[in-house]
């Protein structure tokens, strides 16, 4: 009988310890959905930078890329002479005042950020994507200002450098100066740009 009283507490402790270990092993890993960080998901960051408007890449390599220290602003300017465009500008900026993209993206991984337009400041982890186009073609000549209404932006980090990549092809809506109210123009945008 003494043997039973001695073995019983040891068995109970062993079962309790095993149960705790099993719960830890079944805890879900962090996936890269809905703005969470990590390397989960199916996105593989590109290794080269590109920028396409309506499926056509910029035709010249001269460009000016700037990224803010906290990664919340990216600006790039490139000519698209094959399309009859002068310099076009691409802008990505965070809607949240206290958002620090550089701190949120893990080294060697990525994070998804929701793209929204016209959101209020301090709106979580949302970003805006805008593009200006200087069209020199006869019949369509003028300045166009486009924005992405909704979508997802992938931001990855490798060797401390951030890369901003569109999640597929964005359909943008835009206005033509001087009519800055009527968003009747559209274009397609696709890009991947690493900070210098």
Secondary structure, DSSP 8 states (H G I E B T S, - for coil): -HHHHHHHHHHHHHHHHHHHHHHHHHS----S-TT-EES-SS----SS-EEEETTEE-S---EEEEE-TTS-EEEEEEE-GGGTB-EEEEEEEES-TT--HHHHS-TT-EEEEEEESS--SS-TT-EEEEEEEEE-STTT-EEEEEEE-EEEEEEEEETTEEEEEESS-EEEEEEETTB-S---EEEEEEEEEE--
